[in-house]
Amino acid sequence: MLNAAFTAAADAEIAQLKADRVYKRLNHLESPQGARVRMEGRGEVIVLSSNNYLGLANHPTVVDAGVDALRQYGAGTASVRFICGTFALHRVLERELAELAGTPAALSYVSAWNANEAFTPTHAGPDDMVISDELNHASIIDSIRLAKSITKCRSAVYKHSDMDDLKAKLEGSRDARRRFIWTDGVFSMEGSIAKLPEILELAREFDAVVIMDDSHATGVLGATGRGTAEHFGVIGEVDVITSTLGKALGGAAGGYVAGAESVVDLLTQRSRPQLFSNALPPTVAASSLAAVRVLRAEPERVTRLRENANWFRGAIREAGFAPLEGETPIVPIIVGETALAIQMSELLLDQGVFVTGFGFPVVPKGEARVRCQVSADHTRDDLEQVVRAFQVAGKKAGLLK
Ligand SMILES: Cc1ncc(COP(=O)(O)O)c(C=O)c1O
């Protein structure tokens, strides 16, 4: 017998989410991810809410590499890496990810979520202080929570990109054995870039370790897409960089931690998502490796992404919207209430533009937004069509006159 009370409670919660109009309905795609996709029940739509920044999710080289690896290695090792071996392919991938990040070593995980979750409990001990930007990704926040409960490290949160507050938190933790500063490279809901040079300066002043999650910066920032460190000309100066393979680098899944040999090796030795969970499937590892190589061989994709993002920011502003200022391909348009963000995304989908509205608790109350994400794969026609759709939807929703 199933537990009826348990199911009834879940039913009630789901009904409440629907009544509050914050229930997330999944849209099903019938074609590969790209600038335009076929959506079940909708036909062709332009995608403006994917992290497929470089358009590599369906790149022939990336797809073929996955197929070839499936034939060469099969589906997987059927256990965790230290127990039953690891594929040579993972070693090559990790070497090239380290080169991309500008660090001596890297270790892959099945997701960036896992990579982040692995880091803090492995490295932050009871006498250490972990200091985190308030807008850091949920996986960083959970990683710190986990570390606090496992190793009893201390933690503090500084106001978003507020260097005075970070400094105060560092001052207040002089007694700690070590200080870790955790930051996103690019903040996913704002599209803003971390003040990395200032963070590094403070880290030097207070002898702190900097860990940066570059998930929205890898393949995006810097002249050749090597991320936030390249953007600021400080490659090799960030102690630890984590990132995802699930966005610009092919978009399947996977993540990694890049840093010094021993720092990474300790993760192999001790991090629980590594010790108690399988490695990336070879298909995904090979596709990601191919994506890294396409990025290295074709930096013009990064240039195109930047040009598209700049054009879109200007055009959407001219159309009467006020996107958050920034220089990344994440272009958030604040609309206020969650219901309005959801209404905007529905009105846009009616016109063939797929872009998601985000509300509380993903973003602060009253700051619900439609988050646009531009890809190198969008043509000018795609983006012009998007701007026209925004004008129509904006008028219907009462955001534009
Ligand atoms: C900043 C950041 N870190 C980590 C992740 C998690 O990435 P993954 O899908 O590889 O777990 C995301 C994905 O949303 C992200 O935006």
PDBQT file of the ligand as one rigid body, heavy atoms in Angstrom, charges set to zero:
ROOT
HETATM    1  C1  LIG A 501      26.839  29.373 -11.815  1.00  0.00    +0.000 C 
HETATM    2  C2  LIG A 501      26.396  27.955 -11.952  1.00  0.00    +0.000 A 
HETATM    3  N1  LIG A 501      27.083  26.997 -11.308  1.00  0.00    +0.000 NA
HETATM    4  C3  LIG A 501      26.734  25.695 -11.403  1.00  0.00    +0.000 A 
HETATM    5  C4  LIG A 501      25.645  25.299 -12.164  1.00  0.00    +0.000 A 
HETATM    6  C5  LIG A 501      25.294  23.837 -12.236  1.00  0.00    +0.000 C 
HETATM    7  O1  LIG A 501      25.680  23.344 -13.473  1.00  0.00    +0.000 OA
HETATM    8  P1  LIG A 501      25.399  21.834 -13.848  1.00  0.00    +0.000 P 
HETATM    9  O2  LIG A 501      24.172  21.849 -14.704  1.00  0.00    +0.000 OA
HETATM   10  O3  LIG A 501      26.615  21.380 -14.578  1.00  0.00    +0.000 OA
HETATM   11  O4  LIG A 501      25.204  21.087 -12.580  1.00  0.00    +0.000 OA
HETATM   12  C6  LIG A 501      24.909  26.262 -12.852  1.00  0.00    +0.000 A 
HETATM   13  C7  LIG A 501      23.726  25.843 -13.649  1.00  0.00    +0.000 C 
HETATM   14  O5  LIG A 501      22.688  26.428 -13.627  1.00  0.00    +0.000 OA
HETATM   15  C8  LIG A 501      25.287  27.620 -12.750  1.00  0.00    +0.000 A 
HETATM   16  O6  LIG A 501      24.604  28.566 -13.384  1.00  0.00    +0.000 OA
ENDROOT
TORSDOF 0
